[in-house]
């Protein structure tokens, strides 16, 4: 109960910021599209995301079909798009529309396999996200360490915290800015594996966190992971702005 209360307190603290920035322009629009492999609880995850994002001042639309990607002009109306679709297949038109919407300025944000293991073997999608899940040979407790101290996504996140879940081993692009990582010496001696990163895709901002196999349970237990998701969504949607010295 204490952890759940902590999440609510953190979200409530973000609400004045979200509403003060959006007061004149109206609420930021978010699309969450959910489906694919059921082992990541896509529908339950979407409900949690919708509730938290609405509490942070967003207006959320949910879709259980990739047909929501069929019209690029409709996609460009969203400030933030959240893939929540492990594995699955996306057709050429849908992928181009999603890519074009982000290049035009829509934000892209997501967690774990819902974004990092979606549409496997689709190079442009992987390039847009900045990485791709490969395996998780270790499942258990590990430490997440903050790499960048003053990025808005890392606001109110401690220098390190312990997390217990699947430890994602990923292929990560060299053009991302890693905000948090973890030790993966069990797989390769000395290896630091990115856990949270940001990047750009055209004019759009991209946020990804590898944390969140079961969002409902894990984020209640480890509220720092939830804080990064909320901050990352606000940042990708340009509700909170860049650091003066950072390209993002």
Secondary structure, DSSP 4 states (H G I P E B T S, - for coil): -HHHHHHHHHHHHHHHHHHHHHTTT-PPEEEEEEEE-GGG-HHHHHHHHHHHHHHTT-EEEEESSGGGGS-HHHHTT-SEEEEEEEB----HHHHHHHHHHHHTT-EEEEEHHHHHTBSTT-HHHHHHHTEEEEEEEEEEEEEEEES-SS-GGGTT--SEEEEEEEEEEEEE-TTSEEEEEEE-TTTSTT-EEEEEEEEEETTEEEEEES--TTHHHHHHH-HHHHHHHHHHHHHHTTSS---TTS--
